[in-house]
Amino acid sequence: MVFSKGLEFVFSFYCCSSGSFALEFVLFPSIPGLVFLVKCINYPLFRGDFNGCILVIILALSNLLPNLIAVSYNGIIEALNGLIHWISSKEAFLFQGISMSFLVLLASYLFSIALFQVCQKFNVKTLRYFLLSLFLIQGTLWFEHIKFTNKNEFIILHASRKSVYGQRKGKTLFLKTNQPLTSWQEITQIENYRVGEQLDFVEQQAAINYFTIGNQYFLVVDSLGIYQVDGLKNPIVLLQSSPKINITRLIKTLAPKLLIADETNYTSFVKRWRLVCNKNRVLFHDTGEQGAYVLKF
């Protein structure tokens, strides 16, 4: 009897936790360890606490609540809140840098349902579903790994008062910036990109004004306003640090495929550049308005 009640408690706790645990990884990628630990501690206490709460409310409404019960119940709630506060202050419980895509989320739900069914009623049918869900989640993780490993792109991030761009090769990001950094982790956007794209390495490199990726030329025009490069035609031009240049002359000289303005430029400059580009039918991208620019290869 006791063993049966114990199994019922474990299964009920599993149902409460597994249904939301995968979703918590998506919504709160830095705290699911905390959430799960609080659930483990609070769930058995909450069942008795909830029943006691109903009793206390009924007695209080009937003016029959003894002072001893009120004080005791208040002490229990304060102790529970103190325990949660203590857990939340421990950084060791934080799981950081975890990313979960929608496909992995669905596969995790199917795996959780199949695992619960095989534990509740073990037979050939439930075991078959469990093994299929296990193969499904393994296949999904392998697909995600292949997708991110073969991904190549050039990206200009939207970072406040900073020009941050780089080339992503597989699971490595080669990062360039116009400002010295002690660590790339100083910029939140880079960390978010690293986690979301499941990067293994971020390597800082010296910023250069002219480079090629594949068959595409890139030119960075900074406050010095230098853009004359012999033989350069149809590049993608990144404007940074509000260069005081004649943008119409730049367009006629280089015939750029695209002009990009990042967050280091004055708003008045960006508005003027946009009008000139629209007039000359040149594509224009403002990271402050349109977000990060990504070019896939």
JOQUI-V252022 format. One record per backbone hydrogen bond with DSSP energy under -1.0 kcal/mol. NH is the residue of the N-H (numbers start at 1). CO is the residue of the C=O. If there is no record, write none. Layout:
# JOQUI-V252022
((NH	CO) (NH	CO))
This chain:
# JOQUI-V252022
((5	1) (6	2) (7	3) (8	4) (9	5) (10	6) (11	7) (12	8) (13	9) (14	10) (15	11) (16	12) (17	13) (18	14) (19	15) (21	17) (24	20) (25	21) (26	22) (27	23) (28	24) (31	28) (35	31) (36	32) (37	33) (38	34) (39	35) (40	36) (41	37) (42	38) (43	39) (46	42) (47	43) (49	45) (50	46) (51	47) (52	48) (53	49) (54	50) (55	51) (56	52) (57	53) (58	54) (59	55) (60	56) (61	57) (62	58) (63	60) (64	59) (70	66) (71	67) (72	68) (73	69) (74	70) (75	71) (76	72) (77	73) (78	74) (79	75) (80	76) (81	77) (82	78) (83	79) (84	80) (85	81) (86	82) (87	83) (88	84) (90	87) (93	90) (94	91) (105	101) (106	102) (107	103) (108	104) (109	105) (110	106) (111	107) (112	108) (113	109) (114	110) (115	111) (116	112) (117	113) (118	114) (119	115) (120	116) (121	117) (127	123) (128	124) (129	125) (130	126) (131	127) (132	128) (133	129) (134	130) (135	131) (136	132) (137	133) (138	134) (139	135) (140	136) (141	137) (142	138) (143	139) (144	140) (145	141) (146	142) (147	143) (148	144) (149	145) (150	146) (153	168) (154	295) (155	166) (156	293) (157	164) (159	157) (162	159) (165	176) (166	155) (167	174) (168	153) (169	172) (170	151) (172	169) (173	201) (174	167) (175	203) (176	165) (178	163) (186	183) (187	184) (191	187) (192	188) (193	189) (194	190) (195	191) (196	192) (197	193) (199	194) (200	171) (201	171) (203	173) (205	175) (211	218) (213	216) (216	213) (218	211) (219	236) (220	209) (221	238) (225	222) (232	229) (234	254) (236	217) (237	258) (238	219) (239	260) (240	221) (245	243) (247	245) (250	246) (251	247) (252	248) (253	249) (254	250) (255	251) (257	235) (259	283) (260	237) (261	285) (262	239) (265	262) (270	266) (271	267) (272	268) (273	269) (274	270) (275	271) (276	272) (277	273) (278	274) (279	275) (280	276) (282	277) (285	259) (287	261) (290	286) (291	287) (293	156) (295	154) (297	152))
